[in-house]
Amino acid sequence: MAQPLIASLPRDLDLDNGYTIRITALSPTTGAVVSGVKISAAVIMAGNITGGEPTDLVTGDWVLVPGPE
């Protein structure tokens, strides 16, 4: 079983409506895309930079988008 990986996005990155975060499995030795990988959990930690209440943060549907084969 593969070990969990923590990869960070640039600090203070402002993700607005219409932005997409894609997760791609890559071979650690060749950098090639690896097919057949199943993601069991993805966690995105975010800070509320608007200064409003945490309940003001907007969330959307989670969807898996197939990539190139």
Secondary structure, DSSP 4 states (H G I P E B T S, - for coil): -PPP---PPPTT----TT-------B-TTT--B--S------------TT-S-GGG-------------
